[in-house]
Amino acid sequence: MLKRLFIGIIILFLGFMVFPQGPAAQASTKQQLIIINKKINRLAFYEDGKLIKTYVVATGRTRSLTPEGTFYIREKITNRPYYTLGIPGGDPRNPLGNRWMGLSKSENGTYPYAIHGNSNESSIGKYISGGCVRMHNWEVRELYSKVRVKTKVVITTSSKSFQQLAAPYFKNIDVKAPAVPTVNPVSDKSKEVTGKTEKGAYVTIKIGSWKAPAKRADAKGYFKVTIPRQKAGKKISVTAADASKNVSKAKTVTVLDKTAPSVSTVNPVSDKSTAVSGKTEAGAAVTVAIGSWKSKVKLADAKGKFTVTIPKQKAGTKLNVTAKDKAGNVSAAKSLVVLDKTAPDAPKVNPVVDGVTEVTGNAEANSTITIKVDSTVIGTVKTDKNGTFKVTFQEALTAGTKLSVTATDAAKNISAATPVEVKPAVN
């Protein structure tokens, strides 16, 4: 009986050795690697050469505090107490957070440093710790659930990409960045940037400190990224990142000027003017056209002010003013009509004698004749197309009366006065 019992125990023991337990059978056999780059305070987690995810971390407040080199995950602890201040594990005040992964220089060594959570989420991304690598609590839990004890950890300060840093540890690492994207011209009227890159690559647009959300290129590599309108001359940087996070060199394009200037102001021009002045875009080339005649081109100054010389023009003549910017865009024409600022000649008045009831003469055609005695208007009339006029009175004029006769044209210009004295009648 004892012999059979002993044999059964041996068989049961051998069964445990031959058939692994559930958790051990499901353990990942993928080669894992963690890279921490202090230059950018980022942690990358790899499995079998594939970048699984990157995380923002906090590292030592001085460069020497977080040591560089190759380490190993020596131990994993959930809710590790903070022994220094006697803070229990799981306490919100615990600066180690709720997950702790001790690091050592060898697979079986001691672990003075660790990757752990924290009690100050605002510290993540900064150079602030006493040497350990801090993570957001919700992210350290995620990493903790995936990473195995004895996983290699590389800590460095480098300008290389994670792919380049990981390449020595895996045979299948893709470190070839996409080619520089081809970018179509962008103007100050554009609302998007288009072009072509590696198919499926993620395209990022940067304009100064502004950055557009990455947009994936289609199966043929074409991409289209929405941007706010930009001023001419603005620089736009375009990069493409492939699935392995390799980033291309930047393609820089300058926003083209496709907006025509405007002639915002043209000052009045009269039949006495010898120049046209106004305001437009700074440095624009201004031209004045009068019928088939065109002025010489004149550049507006730094404030957009311009003055263009023209020959004197008759009232009513139409002028067209245009401006052309440095990019060759031409404004719409600003039109104006030459104003009449020339007064008519003084009227010619026929002799006036005692007892007559009318005054006749000649002045500018279609002007208005006004006759005054001192400052009192005693009669008005409009000249005909030949300039002839006749003003009739209800009472006869008497000898010695002094008249003042003026002509006012359609532009309200008033001629010099013609003085007339009523003469005695000749018998």
C-alpha positions as CSV (number, residue, x, y, z in Angstrom):
1,M,0.0,0.0,0.0
2,L,2.8,2.4,1.0
3,K,4.6,1.5,-2.2
4,R,1.7,2.3,-4.4
5,L,1.2,5.7,-2.6
6,F,4.8,6.5,-3.0
7,I,4.7,5.7,-6.8
8,G,1.6,8.0,-7.1
9,I,3.3,10.9,-5.5
10,I,6.3,10.5,-7.9
11,I,4.0,10.4,-10.9
12,L,2.1,13.5,-9.7
13,F,5.4,15.4,-9.2
14,L,6.7,14.4,-12.7
15,G,3.3,15.6,-14.1
16,F,4.0,19.1,-12.7
17,M,7.4,19.1,-14.2
18,V,6.3,18.0,-17.7
19,F,3.2,20.1,-18.0
20,P,3.8,23.8,-17.2
21,Q,1.3,25.8,-15.1
22,G,-1.2,28.1,-16.8
23,P,0.5,31.4,-16.2
24,A,3.9,30.1,-17.2
25,A,2.6,28.6,-20.4
26,Q,1.1,31.9,-21.4
27,A,4.1,34.0,-20.6
28,S,5.4,36.0,-23.6
29,T,8.5,34.7,-25.3
30,K,9.0,37.9,-27.3
31,Q,12.3,39.7,-27.0
32,Q,11.6,42.9,-25.0
33,L,13.6,46.1,-24.8
34,I,13.0,49.4,-23.1
35,I,14.9,52.5,-24.2
36,I,14.9,55.7,-22.2
37,N,16.2,58.8,-24.0
38,K,16.9,61.6,-21.5
39,K,17.4,64.1,-24.2
40,I,13.7,64.1,-24.9
41,N,12.5,62.4,-21.7
42,R,10.7,59.6,-23.6
43,L,10.6,55.9,-23.0
44,A,10.1,53.4,-25.8
45,F,8.9,49.8,-25.4
46,Y,9.9,47.2,-28.0
47,E,8.9,43.6,-28.6
48,D,10.7,41.5,-31.3
49,G,11.9,44.7,-33.0
50,K,8.5,46.3,-33.1
51,L,7.9,49.6,-31.4
52,I,4.9,49.0,-29.2
53,K,4.5,52.4,-27.6
54,T,6.4,55.5,-26.4
55,Y,5.7,57.3,-23.1
56,V,6.6,60.6,-21.6
57,V,8.8,60.3,-18.5
58,A,10.6,62.4,-15.9
59,T,14.3,61.9,-15.2
60,G,17.0,63.2,-12.8
61,R,17.1,66.9,-12.1
62,T,20.8,66.8,-13.1
63,R,22.2,64.8,-16.0
64,S,24.3,62.5,-13.6
65,L,21.4,61.6,-11.4
66,T,19.7,59.2,-13.8
67,P,22.6,56.9,-14.8
68,E,23.2,55.9,-18.4
69,G,24.0,52.5,-19.7
70,T,22.4,49.0,-19.9
71,F,20.2,47.8,-17.1
72,Y,17.7,45.1,-16.4
73,I,14.2,44.9,-14.8
74,R,15.2,43.1,-11.6
75,E,11.9,43.1,-9.8
76,K,8.3,44.3,-10.2
77,I,6.3,45.4,-7.2
78,T,2.7,46.6,-7.0
79,N,2.1,49.3,-4.4
80,R,5.6,49.4,-3.0
81,P,5.9,51.3,0.3
82,Y,8.0,54.4,0.4
83,Y,10.2,53.3,3.3
84,T,12.1,56.5,3.6
85,L,9.1,58.4,4.9
86,G,7.1,55.4,6.0
87,I,4.3,55.9,3.4
88,P,2.4,52.7,2.7
89,G,1.9,51.3,-0.8
90,G,-1.2,52.5,-2.5
91,D,-1.3,55.8,-0.5
92,P,-2.0,58.7,-2.9
93,R,1.0,60.5,-1.2
94,N,3.4,57.7,-2.2
95,P,6.0,59.2,-4.6
96,L,6.5,55.8,-6.1
97,G,2.9,55.6,-7.4
98,N,1.3,52.2,-7.6
99,R,3.8,50.3,-9.8
100,W,7.5,49.9,-9.3
101,M,10.1,48.2,-11.5
102,G,13.5,48.0,-10.0
103,L,16.6,48.3,-12.3
104,S,20.0,46.7,-11.8
105,K,23.2,46.6,-13.9
106,S,23.0,42.8,-14.1
107,E,20.1,40.4,-14.4
108,N,20.6,39.4,-10.8
109,G,22.0,42.5,-9.3
110,T,20.8,45.2,-6.8
111,Y,18.4,47.9,-7.9
112,P,19.1,51.4,-6.5
113,Y,17.0,53.0,-9.3
114,A,13.6,52.1,-10.8
115,I,10.9,52.9,-13.3
116,H,7.8,53.8,-11.2
117,G,4.6,55.9,-11.0
118,N,4.4,59.1,-9.0
119,S,2.3,61.4,-6.8
120,N,2.8,64.5,-8.8
121,E,1.5,64.1,-12.4
122,S,2.7,67.6,-13.4
123,S,6.3,66.5,-12.9
124,I,6.2,64.1,-15.9
125,G,8.3,65.3,-18.8
126,K,10.6,67.3,-16.6
127,Y,14.1,66.9,-15.2
128,I,13.0,66.7,-11.6
129,S,13.7,63.3,-9.9
130,G,16.5,62.1,-7.7
131,G,17.5,59.5,-10.3
132,C,14.5,57.2,-10.9
133,V,12.4,57.3,-14.0
134,R,8.9,58.5,-13.3
135,M,5.8,57.8,-15.4
136,H,2.1,58.7,-15.3
137,N,0.4,56.2,-13.0
138,W,-2.0,55.0,-15.7
139,E,0.8,54.5,-18.1
140,V,3.2,52.8,-15.7
141,R,0.4,50.3,-15.0
142,E,0.1,49.6,-18.7
143,L,3.8,49.1,-19.2
144,Y,4.0,47.0,-16.0
145,S,1.4,44.6,-17.3
146,K,3.5,43.9,-20.4
147,V,7.1,44.0,-19.4
148,R,8.9,40.9,-18.0
149,V,11.5,40.7,-15.2
150,K,15.0,40.6,-16.8
151,T,14.0,42.8,-19.7
152,K,16.9,44.9,-20.9
153,V,16.7,48.7,-20.3
154,V,18.9,51.1,-22.2
155,I,19.2,54.6,-20.7
156,T,20.9,57.2,-22.9
157,T,21.0,60.9,-23.9
158,S,20.9,60.9,-27.7
159,S,19.8,62.8,-30.8
160,K,19.1,59.5,-32.6
161,S,15.6,58.2,-33.1
162,F,14.3,55.3,-31.1
163,Q,14.6,53.1,-34.2
164,Q,18.3,53.9,-34.6
165,L,18.9,53.3,-30.9
166,A,17.0,49.9,-31.0
167,A,18.7,48.7,-34.2
168,P,21.7,47.0,-32.5
169,Y,19.4,44.8,-30.5
170,F,17.1,43.5,-33.2
171,K,17.7,42.2,-36.7
172,N,14.5,43.5,-38.2
173,I,14.5,47.1,-37.2
174,D,13.5,49.6,-39.9
175,V,15.8,52.6,-39.6
176,K,15.2,54.0,-43.1
177,A,13.3,57.2,-43.1
178,P,10.8,58.1,-45.9
179,A,12.2,60.3,-48.7
180,V,11.7,64.0,-48.4
181,P,8.0,64.6,-49.2
182,T,7.0,66.3,-52.5
183,V,4.9,69.4,-51.7
184,N,2.8,71.3,-54.1
185,P,3.0,75.1,-54.1
186,V,1.2,76.8,-51.2
187,S,-0.1,80.4,-51.5
188,D,-1.6,82.9,-49.2
189,K,-5.0,81.8,-50.4
190,S,-4.4,78.1,-49.7
191,K,-6.3,76.3,-46.9
192,E,-4.4,73.0,-47.2
193,V,-1.0,71.5,-48.0
194,T,-0.9,68.7,-50.5
195,G,1.8,66.5,-51.9
196,K,3.2,63.0,-52.1
197,T,5.2,60.8,-49.8
198,E,5.7,57.1,-48.8
199,K,2.3,55.3,-48.8
200,G,0.7,55.2,-45.4
201,A,3.2,57.6,-43.9
202,Y,2.0,60.2,-41.4
203,V,2.5,63.7,-42.6
204,T,3.1,66.6,-40.1
205,I,2.9,70.2,-41.0
206,K,4.7,72.9,-38.9
207,I,4.3,76.6,-39.3
208,G,6.3,78.4,-36.6
209,S,5.2,77.0,-33.3
210,W,1.9,75.8,-34.8
211,K,1.6,72.1,-35.8
212,A,-1.2,70.3,-37.6
213,P,-2.4,66.9,-36.4
214,A,-0.5,64.2,-38.3
215,K,-2.4,63.1,-41.4
216,R,-1.9,59.7,-43.0
217,A,-1.0,59.5,-46.7
218,D,-3.2,57.2,-48.9
219,A,-2.3,54.0,-50.6
220,K,-0.5,55.9,-53.3
221,G,1.3,58.3,-51.0
222,Y,-0.9,61.3,-51.7
223,F,-1.7,63.5,-48.7
224,K,-3.8,66.6,-47.9
225,V,-3.5,68.5,-44.6
226,T,-5.8,71.4,-43.7
227,I,-4.0,74.6,-42.5
228,P,-5.1,78.1,-41.7
229,R,-4.4,80.7,-44.4
230,Q,-0.9,82.1,-44.1
231,K,0.7,85.3,-45.1
232,A,3.0,85.3,-48.1
233,G,6.6,84.6,-47.2
234,K,5.7,82.3,-44.3
235,K,7.8,79.1,-44.1
236,I,6.1,75.7,-43.9
237,S,7.9,72.6,-42.8
238,V,6.6,69.2,-44.0
239,T,7.8,65.8,-42.6
240,A,6.7,62.2,-43.1
241,A,6.9,59.4,-40.5
242,D,6.6,55.8,-41.4
243,A,5.0,53.0,-39.3
244,S,8.3,52.5,-37.5
245,K,8.4,56.2,-36.5
246,N,11.2,57.0,-38.8
247,V,10.9,60.7,-39.8
248,S,12.0,62.1,-43.1
249,K,14.0,65.2,-43.5
250,A,11.8,68.3,-43.6
251,K,10.7,69.8,-46.9
252,T,10.4,73.6,-46.4
253,V,8.2,75.6,-48.7
254,T,7.5,79.3,-48.7
255,V,4.0,80.6,-49.0
256,L,3.5,82.3,-52.3
257,D,1.9,85.7,-52.8
258,K,-1.2,85.2,-54.9
259,T,-3.2,88.1,-53.5
260,A,-3.4,91.2,-55.7
261,P,-2.8,94.5,-54.0
262,S,-5.5,97.1,-53.7
263,V,-5.4,100.7,-54.5
264,S,-7.0,101.8,-51.3
265,T,-6.9,105.6,-51.8
266,V,-6.6,107.9,-54.8
267,N,-6.7,111.6,-54.0
268,P,-9.0,113.9,-56.2
269,V,-7.5,115.0,-59.5
270,S,-8.5,118.2,-61.1
271,D,-8.0,119.9,-64.5
272,K,-5.2,121.8,-62.7
273,S,-3.4,118.7,-61.4
274,T,0.0,117.5,-62.8
275,A,0.2,114.4,-60.5
276,V,-2.0,111.5,-59.2
277,S,-1.3,110.6,-55.5
278,G,-2.8,108.0,-53.2
279,K,-2.0,104.8,-51.2
280,T,-1.6,101.1,-52.0
281,E,0.6,98.1,-50.9
282,A,4.1,99.1,-49.8
283,G,6.6,98.8,-52.7
284,A,3.9,98.2,-55.3
285,A,4.5,99.6,-58.8
286,V,1.7,102.1,-59.7
287,T,0.6,103.0,-63.2
288,V,-1.9,105.6,-64.3
289,A,-3.8,105.1,-67.6
290,I,-5.6,107.9,-69.4
291,G,-7.2,106.5,-72.6
292,S,-4.3,104.9,-74.5
293,W,-1.7,106.9,-72.6
294,K,0.1,105.4,-69.7
295,S,2.3,107.0,-67.1
296,K,5.8,105.8,-66.1
297,V,5.7,103.2,-63.4
298,K,6.2,104.6,-59.9
299,L,7.0,102.5,-56.8
300,A,5.0,103.2,-53.6
301,D,7.1,103.9,-50.6
302,A,7.4,101.8,-47.4
303,K,4.0,103.1,-46.2
304,G,2.3,102.5,-49.6
305,K,2.1,106.2,-50.5
306,F,2.7,107.1,-54.2
307,T,2.8,110.1,-56.5
308,V,2.7,109.7,-60.3
309,T,3.3,112.6,-62.7
310,I,0.6,113.2,-65.5
311,P,0.0,115.9,-68.0
312,K,-2.9,118.3,-67.2
313,Q,-6.2,116.8,-68.2
314,K,-9.6,118.3,-69.2
315,A,-12.4,118.1,-66.6
316,G,-14.4,114.9,-67.1
317,T,-11.5,112.8,-68.3
318,K,-11.4,109.3,-66.8
319,L,-8.2,108.0,-65.1
320,N,-7.5,104.4,-64.2
321,V,-4.9,103.6,-61.4
322,T,-3.5,100.1,-60.9
323,A,-0.8,98.6,-58.7
324,K,1.4,95.6,-59.3
325,D,3.1,93.9,-56.4
326,K,6.5,92.2,-56.4
327,A,4.9,88.8,-57.1
328,G,3.4,90.2,-60.3
329,N,-0.2,90.4,-59.0
330,V,-2.1,93.3,-60.5
331,S,-4.9,95.1,-58.6
332,A,-8.3,96.0,-59.9
333,A,-8.3,99.4,-61.5
334,K,-9.3,102.3,-59.3
335,S,-11.1,104.8,-61.6
336,L,-11.7,108.5,-61.1
337,V,-12.9,111.4,-63.1
338,V,-10.9,114.7,-63.5
339,L,-12.7,117.4,-61.6
340,D,-13.4,120.9,-63.0
341,K,-11.6,123.4,-60.8
342,T,-11.2,126.1,-63.5
343,A,-13.5,129.1,-63.1
344,P,-15.2,130.4,-66.3
345,D,-13.9,133.7,-67.8
346,A,-15.6,136.8,-66.6
347,P,-18.8,137.4,-68.7
348,K,-18.9,139.9,-71.6
349,V,-21.8,142.2,-71.0
350,N,-23.3,144.5,-73.6
351,P,-23.8,148.2,-72.7
352,V,-26.7,148.9,-70.4
353,V,-28.5,152.3,-70.6
354,D,-31.1,154.1,-68.5
355,G,-34.7,152.8,-68.8
356,V,-33.9,149.3,-70.2
357,T,-35.4,146.1,-68.6
358,E,-32.7,143.6,-69.7
359,V,-29.0,142.8,-69.6
360,T,-27.5,140.7,-72.4
361,G,-24.0,139.3,-73.1
362,N,-21.9,136.2,-73.5
363,A,-20.2,133.7,-71.1
364,E,-19.3,130.0,-70.8
365,A,-21.9,127.8,-72.3
366,N,-24.4,126.4,-69.9
367,S,-23.2,128.5,-67.0
368,T,-25.4,130.4,-64.7
369,I,-25.3,134.2,-64.9
370,T,-25.9,136.2,-61.7
371,I,-26.4,139.9,-61.6
372,K,-26.1,141.8,-58.3
373,V,-26.5,145.4,-57.1
374,D,-24.1,145.6,-54.3
375,S,-24.8,142.3,-52.5
376,T,-28.4,141.9,-53.7
377,V,-29.1,139.5,-56.5
378,I,-31.5,141.1,-59.0
379,G,-31.5,138.5,-61.6
380,T,-30.2,135.1,-62.8
381,V,-30.3,133.1,-66.0
382,K,-28.6,130.2,-67.7
383,T,-26.6,130.7,-70.9
384,D,-27.4,128.6,-73.9
385,K,-25.1,126.2,-75.7
386,N,-23.4,129.1,-77.4
387,G,-23.0,131.0,-74.1
388,T,-25.5,133.8,-74.9
389,F,-27.6,135.1,-72.1
390,K,-30.4,137.7,-71.5
391,V,-31.6,138.7,-68.1
392,T,-35.0,140.5,-68.0
393,F,-36.2,142.8,-65.1
394,Q,-39.7,143.9,-64.2
395,E,-38.6,147.4,-63.5
396,A,-36.3,149.5,-65.8
397,L,-32.8,150.2,-64.7
398,T,-31.8,153.7,-63.9
399,A,-28.7,155.6,-64.9
400,G,-25.8,155.4,-62.5
401,T,-26.8,151.9,-61.1
402,K,-23.7,149.8,-60.7
403,L,-24.1,146.1,-61.6
404,S,-21.8,143.1,-60.9
405,V,-22.2,140.1,-63.4
406,T,-20.6,136.7,-62.7
407,A,-20.8,133.2,-64.4
408,T,-21.0,130.0,-62.4
409,D,-20.2,126.7,-64.2
410,A,-21.7,123.2,-63.5
411,A,-18.8,122.5,-61.0
412,K,-19.8,125.6,-59.0
413,N,-16.6,127.5,-60.1
414,I,-17.4,131.2,-60.1
415,S,-15.9,133.6,-62.6
416,A,-14.4,137.0,-61.8
417,A,-17.1,139.7,-61.7
418,T,-17.7,142.0,-64.7
419,P,-18.6,145.5,-63.4
420,V,-21.3,147.4,-65.4
421,E,-22.7,150.9,-64.8
422,V,-26.0,151.8,-66.3
423,K,-25.4,154.8,-68.6
424,P,-27.8,157.7,-69.3
425,A,-29.9,157.2,-72.4
426,V,-28.8,159.0,-75.6
427,N,-31.5,161.2,-77.1
